[in-house]
Amino acid sequence: MEQIYQEVIKGFQRMTLPDIIAMVFGVISVLCSRRNSVWVYPTGLISTGIYTYTLAQAHFRLYAESALNAYYFIMSIYGWYNWSRNTTSAGDHVGISVVNRRELGIAVGIVIIGWGILYMLLHNFSDSDVPALDAFVSATACSGMWLLAKRKIENWIFLNISNLVAVPLLFYKKYESLAVLTIFLFIVAVDGYFRWRKLYRQQLNENKP
């Protein structure tokens, strides 16, 4: 534990200004997501934009996660537009729902197909030394982000599967600051899942005749 602690401290000491900005806005973004606030997207655009560049650098070589953040960036624009169309007069965002069978099939399909495609690309056309894990983290997160844009409760499940695998991967890659951020995201996502379930039940009660 002492060695891990020392590595984490060293990781934070190595943080650059862009790293700090990306982490701060990443934390703000996930907290906004937990609160079902549209600000998850503009804050997320800043964080994902920086991580798209950082993760592709030669000392990390996490190309799938870099591409994932580029996907996050694009989906944040879509999600921002989609969420902004559905607001109350007070600016609160509603419309949380659960996946139906078709949507669950699509979400699982994104994971399976995305994992296979990303692994093939990383294994054959990059110098990645962790193609399977990098591809899996990205595929599950892609699915979770798609569900988040549609305001589905299950987005938290897919995102946390991704986070769970990403933490040891990031420690292995000596990106300790992002690993610690991902642990924080995991904890918030667990709480976010139950918070969204509560909001969903409140929605159902309010819509009862």
N, C-alpha and C positions, 0 to 999 in steps of 0.2 A: 504493500500500500504506500509506503514511504517513497518508493521509486516512482510509482504512478503520480503521486502528489508532486514530486519534484519535476517530472516531465510536464505536467499541466502548468506549473508555475513558469517553466521555461517557455512553454508554448505561448502563454499570455505575454511574456516579455518580448517574444519575437513578433508580436502583432504590429502590423503597420496601421497607418491612419485609415486606409480603405477597409482593412479587416475590422477595425473598431466600428466604423460607420455601418458596415454590413451587419455586424452582430447586433448593434443597438436597434437598427431598423427591423432586423429579423425578429427580435424580441417584441418590439411594438406591434409588428404585423400579426404574430400569433396571438397576442393578447387581444387585439382587435377582432381576430377570428373567433376567439372564445366568446367575446361579447356580441357576436353576430353583427359586427359593425363593418360597413363598407370600406372603412379606412384600412382594412386588411390589405387591400390592393395597392393604393398609392405608396404605402410604406413598404410593401413587399416588392414593388418595382425597383426601389433603390437597392434593397438587400440582394435580390436575385441578380440584378444587373452586375453588381460587383463580384458575386460568387461565380457567375458565368465565366468571367475572365480569370479569376484566381485559381479555380479548381483545374483549369486546363494547363496551368504552368508546368514546366518540366519536372519540378521537384515533387508535385503531387500526382500528375498523370491520371486524374480521376475524370476521364473524358465524358463518361456517361452522366456523371453528376453535374459536370459543366453544362452538357446538353440539356439535362433536366432543369437546371436553373434558367436556361434560355427558354425552355418550354414553360416554366413557371412565369417568366416575364410576359410571354404571349398570352397565357391563360389568365394572368392578372388583368390584362387589358380587357379580355372577354368577360371575366367575372365582374370587373368594375362596372362595365356597361350593363351586364345582366342584373346585378344586384340593384343598380341605381334606378332601374325601371320599376322596382317594387318597393316603395317606401310609404310610410304613413305621413300624415301631415306634420308630425313631430320629428320626422326624420329617422324614425326607428325602422329597422329592416325586419321584414316578416317573411313568411313563405318557407319555413323549414319543413322538410318532409323526409320520409323514409324511402328507400329504394324499392321498386317493384322487381318482379322476377327478371324482366327484360333488362333493366338497368344494372342489376346485379350481374347478369351474364356478360354485359358489356364491360363492366368494371373488372371482372375476373379475366375476361378475354384480353383486355389491355395489358394486364399483368403477364399473362402467359405468352402472348404474341410479342409484346414489347421486350420481355426478358430474352426470348429467343433471338429476336432481331438484333438487339443491342449486344448480346453476348457474341453473336457471329461477327458483327462489325468490329467489336473491340478485340476479339481473339485473332481475327485475320488481317485487320487493317490498322492496328495501333500497337504501341509498345506497352500497353497496360499490363501490369503484373497481377491484377485482381479482376479480370473481366467478368467472371460469374457473379461475384458479390456486387461489383459496381453496377452491373446491368440489372440485378434484382432490386437494389435500392432505388434505382431510377424508375424501373417499370412500376413498382408498387406506388411510388410517390406520384407518378404520372396519373395513375388511376385515382388516387386520393384527391389530387388537384382537380380532376375532371368532376368528381363528385362534389367537391367544395364549391366549384363554380355554379353547380346546380342546387346548392344548399341542401345536400343530402346528409343526414346524420352520420351515415356510415363512412363519410370521408375521413373521420378521425381514426377509424379502425385501420384503413389502408395506409394512412400517413404514419400511424404508429408502428405498423409492421415494418415500414421503410426505416423509420427512426431506430428501431430496435437493432436492425442489422447494420445501420450506418455508424452507430457509435463505435463498436470495435474496429470497424474498417477505418474510420477517421483517426483513431488512436494509432493504429498500425501505420498509417500514412504520416504520422507526426503532425497532424493538424489538430492539436489539442484544444485550441480555442473553439473551433467549430464542433468538436466532439462534445465539449461541455455545453455549448449552445444547444446541440441536438438532444442531450439529456434533459435540459430544461424544456425543450419543445415537447419531448415525450411526456413529461409530467403535466404540462399544460394541456396537452391533447387528451390525456385521460380525463382530466377535469372538464375539458371542453365537450367531450362526448356526453357526459352526464348532464352538463348544463344545457346542451342542445336538446337532450331528451326531455328535460323539464320544460324548456320553452315550447317544445313541440306539443306536450300534453296541455300546456296553458292555451296554446293556439286552438287545439281541439275543443277545449271547454268553452272558449270564447265564441267559437263558431257553432256551438250547439243551439238549436232553435229554442 
